[in-house]
């Protein structure tokens, strides 16, 4: 029951990253978002989530993980309610940012609770396997749930659905999860704010570059400010007696490599969900529900990959699964670059999506175990927070880079399609294009497909980088295998 409560919270938090994707067209029409500002419905959540995860992990260490876990869940519930009630752009973005804060408090604490609730060895391996499957598969489940809610009710229910789930989790937690020991310390507010602002400005710079070009003064100013804030973050962490990010964790070769792999893979998986959602709805003309169902196999295959990894990790160690998983993800994304306006779901999307998902299932279990291997109990919150932070920040940063690639390729394609359209258009179609600036199908499909294919090329490069890091950086010691089998000395000193 403790694992059910913890996994349910993680599912709710991770699910919210993608459940909104399906609803974006309806949100745009309802609240009059521009296409540029619409991307912040996703980024406002992921950036506050990723930027404050480290502070959330530290809060659990200092104040008690169960207490902090419940507070994070309730804050997430409140923000979800406000998001569903939003009447304009500013209200929704503020609610999404507050959701990210709640998720940042609850998510790292839930992962740390696994370390303190389950004994090291096979029992904890299985618990991490369930947690990793939920973390990785939550994205696909979110797309399915989003499709059902948007089609059967309306977009506001992608937020309202969190309210009863979160309240049940908050009520069940005191009954099934014991409070952890508190560790004295202080909160590194300066470090948390510096890292969050730095990442927000970095992502904003990439998104603005896609719209206004790399020479735009505000684009360059955003990048410069991002560098300053991130440099301040490193400076503060190096001088702090109790930093929000213990930099000594990066001194461990395996852990540093794990964070690098997670950064690359998160960029790829965020990009796959975002751009495939656009492709199946705009080019293949899937309804929101059909789009959600199209991603359902992803969740099942991720669970299979996670199950295989958790079963054979004690025998082979995590490195083979890290390498093979990244290679499978690269193959799947490379396959997706071949899509065009004549592609079909079964013939062009399903196969590469399943290959990618199998690799990601293997990865998430291996990365989770490696990141928390041999970490003292007093630092499990910070270690789990750092792993989750690299996932969310990597996803946000990677998506912004992919959006930049998409914007450049789609703009170039539009320059070729507009003359073709004008040479065939009726006077009414010309007038509509002059008023809206939007090409009709099939010309718009050509533009979108060119941008999506370009984005998948960059996503595949990210996964190749992850495979190289796994090959060159990860080293599995005999003592690591003993701990995975439950034969070594228990951690938590």
Secondary structure, 3 states (H helix, E strand, C coil): CHHHHHHHHHHHHHHHHHHHHHHHHHHHHHHCCCHHHHCHHHHHHHHHHHHHHHHHHHHHHHHCHHHHHHHHHHHHHHHHHHHHHCCCHHHHHHHHHHHHHHHHHHHHHHHHHHHHHCCCCHHHHHHHHHHHHHHHHHHHHHHHHHHHHHHHCCCCHHHHHHHHHHHHHHHHHHHHCCCCCCCCCCCCHHHHHHHHHHHHHHHHHHHHHHHHCCCCHHHHHHHHHHHHHHHHHHHHHHHCCCCCCCHHHHHCHHHHHHHHHHHHHHHHHHHHHHHHHHHHHHCCCCCHHHHHHHCHHHHHHHHHHHHHHHHHHHHHCCHHHHHHHHHHHHHHHHHHCCCCCCCCHHHHHHHHHHHHHHHHHHHHHHHHHHHHCCCCHHHHHHHHHHHHHHHHHHHHHHHHHHHHHHHHHHHHHHHHHHHHHHHHCCHHHHHHHHHHCCCCCCHHHHHHHHHHHHHHHHHHHHHHHHHHHHHHHCCCCHHHHHHHHCCCCCCCC
